[in-house]
Amino acid sequence: MKSQVLTIDLIDESVDMTVSGMRDYIGSVRIPLREVIIKGAISGTFAVIDEQRRQAGDLTVKIVMKDADSIED
């Protein structure tokens, strides 16, 4: 998992896909999971990259790893 990334694809659900030429894909964010393993968490702002490899925006995320035994039902 040290070399793994979490990829989040961003889709605009408000786009009318029945209209010719309309695209609902905004872009993807790739979050390296190495820091989550080492520190138990990662937070920050990551670039959203579109299909043309251009930055289409930013996404702020926070991921915290918890022990399954410590999670309440």
N, C-alpha and C positions, 0 to 999 in steps of 0.2 A: 504494500500500500504506500510505501515511501515515494514511489515514482508515479503514483496514480493521481488523476485529477477528477474532480467532480465537474461535469459539464451541465450547465443549465441552459436550455433553449427557451427563448422568450417569443411568445406568440401573441399577436393582437387579436383577441377573439371578437372584437367589434367590427373587423373588416368583413364586408359582404363578399364572400368568395364566389357568389353567383355572377358577379360583374367580371367581365373579361379583363385579364391583366392585373387584377388585384392580388396583392401578396399579403399574407398574414404573418410571415416570419420576420421578426425584428432582428434577431441575432443570437449569439451564444456567449456565455461567460464560462471561462475555465478557471477553476479554483484548485490550486495545488493542495493535496491532502497531507503532505509531509509535516507541515506545521501543526496540523490537528493531532497527528501522532506524537510529535515531540512535546508540544505544549498543552495538548488537550483541548485546544480551541484555536479558532482563527476568526478575525473580523477585519473588515476593510472594504474598500471600494475597488471594484474590478471592472475593467473595460468590457463593454458589450461590443462584439465584433460581428459585423454583418457578412453576407455572402461574398462581397467584394473585398473582404479583409480590411474594411474601414471601421473606425470606431463609431458606433451608432449611439453611444451613451454610456452610462455607468450604472452599476448595480451595487448597492451596499449590502453586505451579508455578514452574518455572524453564525458560526457553527461551533457548538460545544459538544465534546464527547463526554458521555456519562456512562458509568458502570451500570449495566442492566439491573444489577441487584439493588441499586440505589434509587431506581425509578419507581415512583408510586403508581399504583393502578388507578 
